[in-house]
C-alpha cells in the first residue's frame, strides 16, 4: 500500500474478469451496472484504489455523484476514456 500524500495512477480498462481482487461487496455493487463497459471502468479504478489504500477501503457518493472515501483519510477523483481509467488521490484538500 502506498502511503503518499498525493498520487495519480492510470491503468488500462480490461475485461471484468481481470479484477478478481475487488471485494465481494464491490463486485455486488458493480454488477448492478447495466453496461459491461461501465462495469469494467468501475472495476479498474476500484482495483487501483484497493491496491493503493487497502482491500477494505469503502467508497460512497456525495450529493453530486462524486466518489468519497468513507473509512480512509483523503479525497479521490476518477476519470476514464475508451481504454484507460485514471485515479487521483490527495490526503488534503
N, C-alpha and C positions, 0 to 999 in steps of 0.2 A: 504494500500500500504506500502510495506517495503521501508525504506529509508536508507539502509545499503550500505557501500562501496563495499561489496563483498558478494555473496551468491551462493549457489548451491541448486537446487530443483530437485527432482526426483518424477515422478508420473507414475502410470500405464497407458498404452495406452488402452483406452476404445473404444467403438463404437463411430462413428462420431456424433451421435445424443446427446451424453452426453456433448458436448462442445458448448452449446447454448449461452454461454457468450462471444463468439468471435463476433466481429463486422460484419455487413453485407458485408463490403468491404473485410475483411479477408475471410469470407465464400465464396464470389465470386471467389477470387484468389485460394483458396484451392480446390474448386470444379473442377477446371481445371485439377487437377492431375488425371491421368488415373487409378491409383491403389488405391483401398479402403484402403489398409494398409498405403500407403504414406499419404493419406488424414487424417487418424486417427492420425498418428505420428505428422503431422503438426498442427492439431487441438490441440493436447495435449500440445505441447510446446508453442504454441501461447496463449492458455488459461492460462498457467502458467505465461507467460510474462505479459498478461493483468492484471492478479490478482496482480502481484508484482509491475508493473510500471504504471498501469492505462489502461483503455479500449481504450484510444486514441493513444496508443503507435504505431509507424509506423516502419516497417522493410523493408529494401531493401537489395539487394545482391551486393557485390563488384565484381570486375573483375574475381576473382577466385571462386565465388559462395558462399562465406561466408556471413551470415546474419550480417547486420549492423543496428544500431539504427539511425533513421532519426531525430526524434523530441525529443530525450532524450540524456542526457549525459551518456557515458559509452559504454561498449562493451559486447557482448553476444557470447556464444558458445552453440551449440546444439549437442547432441549425443543420439543415441537410439539403442535398441536391440529389440528382438522379442516382449517383453511385457512391456517395460518401456522406458520413454524418460527422459533425463536429460537436464537441462538448467542451465548454469552458467552465472553470471553477475559480472562485475567489473566496478566500476566507473572510474578507472585509468588503464593505460596500464601496 
